[in-house]
Amino acid sequence: MPEYMIAKYQKKIGIISVFMLETYLWASYKALIHIN
């Protein structure tokens, strides 16, 4: 597997994990407000 292919794949994974983290934080924040 060429180097640039690996870099491209890692970048895609990074974007997905950041998006998932933001979604998780937003959901937690909304849940916290809903409880109080």
N, CA, C and O of each residue as an XYZ file, in Angstrom:
144
protein
N       0.850     -1.200      0.000
C       0.000      0.000      0.000
C       0.887      1.251      0.000
O       1.727      1.413      0.885
N       0.706      2.119     -0.969
C       1.552      3.323     -1.058
C       1.362      4.275      0.128
O       0.314      4.289      0.774
N       2.390      5.057      0.390
C       2.382      5.999      1.516
C       1.217      6.981      1.446
O       0.536      7.216      2.445
N       0.989      7.555      0.265
C      -0.069      8.560      0.137
C      -1.457      7.971      0.380
O      -2.357      8.669      0.846
N      -1.629      6.692      0.065
C      -2.907      6.024      0.309
C      -3.155      5.899      1.811
O      -4.270      6.114      2.286
N      -2.103      5.548      2.549
C      -2.195      5.416      4.002
C      -2.532      6.770      4.632
O      -3.392      6.855      5.508
N      -1.852      7.824      4.182
C      -2.088      9.169      4.700
C      -3.532      9.608      4.448
O      -4.177     10.191      5.319
N      -4.025      9.319      3.243
C      -5.393      9.672      2.881
C      -6.398      8.941      3.780
O      -7.379      9.526      4.238
N      -6.138      7.666      4.020
C      -7.007      6.843      4.858
C      -7.028      7.351      6.303
O      -8.087      7.455      6.922
N      -5.830      7.667      6.830
C      -5.731      8.170      8.200
C      -6.463      9.498      8.356
O      -7.089      9.749      9.385
N      -6.384     10.346      7.334
C      -7.060     11.637      7.363
C      -8.571     11.442      7.438
O      -9.260     12.116      8.203
N      -9.075     10.507      6.630
C     -10.505     10.208      6.618
C     -10.962      9.702      7.981
O     -12.001     10.127      8.486
N     -10.190      8.798      8.579
C     -10.493      8.258      9.906
C     -10.490      9.382     10.949
O     -11.346      9.422     11.833
N      -9.527     10.283     10.835
C      -9.435     11.417     11.752
C     -10.670     12.298     11.699
O     -11.191     12.700     12.739
N     -11.143     12.603     10.498
C     -12.339     13.422     10.306
C     -13.555     12.730     10.920
O     -14.363     13.371     11.593
N     -13.685     11.436     10.691
C     -14.815     10.667     11.226
C     -14.791     10.671     12.756
O     -15.825     10.880     13.390
N     -13.616     10.441     13.352
C     -13.528     10.385     14.813
C     -13.807     11.746     15.450
O     -14.424     11.812     16.514
N     -13.363     12.826     14.816
C     -13.648     14.177     15.308
C     -15.155     14.439     15.256
O     -15.732     14.976     16.202
N     -15.783     14.057     14.146
C     -17.227     14.235     13.991
C     -17.995     13.457     15.057
O     -18.947     13.971     15.645
N     -17.577     12.217     15.302
C     -18.232     11.379     16.308
C     -18.051     11.955     17.705
O     -18.976     11.927     18.517
N     -16.865     12.476     17.985
C     -16.586     13.080     19.286
C     -17.461     14.309     19.509
O     -18.024     14.479     20.590
N     -17.581     15.169     18.493
C     -18.423     16.356     18.583
C     -19.878     15.977     18.814
O     -20.566     16.586     19.633
N     -20.341     14.964     18.085
C     -21.721     14.491     18.233
C     -21.961     13.988     19.649
O     -22.990     14.287     20.255
N     -21.008     13.222     20.172
C     -21.103     12.677     21.525
C     -21.142     13.796     22.574
O     -21.950     13.757     23.501
N     -20.263     14.787     22.417
C     -20.226     15.903     23.358
C     -21.522     16.702     23.320
O     -22.043     17.092     24.365
N     -22.043     16.947     22.128
C     -23.290     17.700     21.957
C     -24.456     16.947     22.587
O     -25.300     17.550     23.249
N     -24.505     15.630     22.384
C     -25.566     14.799     22.968
C     -25.483     14.817     24.499
O     -26.508     14.903     25.175
N     -24.277     14.736     25.036
C     -24.071     14.768     26.488
C     -24.517     16.110     27.058
O     -25.158     16.170     28.108
N     -24.172     17.179     26.356
C     -24.531     18.539     26.758
C     -26.046     18.714     26.795
O     -26.592     19.257     27.756
N     -26.712     18.255     25.752
C     -28.171     18.342     25.678
C     -28.831     17.504     26.767
O     -29.823     17.923     27.363
N     -28.282     16.324     27.024
C     -28.816     15.445     28.069
C     -28.677     16.103     29.444
O     -29.574     16.006     30.280
N     -27.561     16.763     29.665
C     -27.301     17.443     30.931
C     -28.326     18.547     31.172
O     -28.853     18.675     32.277
N     -28.607     19.336     30.151
C     -29.597     20.413     30.233
C     -30.992     19.827     30.483
O     -31.767     20.366     31.273
N     -31.296     18.740     29.814
C     -32.613     18.106     29.924
C     -32.865     17.582     31.338
O     -33.989     17.650     31.835
N     -31.823     17.059     31.985
C     -31.943     16.515     33.342
C     -32.234     17.640     34.338
O     -33.111     17.499     35.190
N     -31.512     18.742     34.237
C     -31.661     19.849     35.190
C     -32.957     20.620     35.013
O     -33.213     21.575     35.746
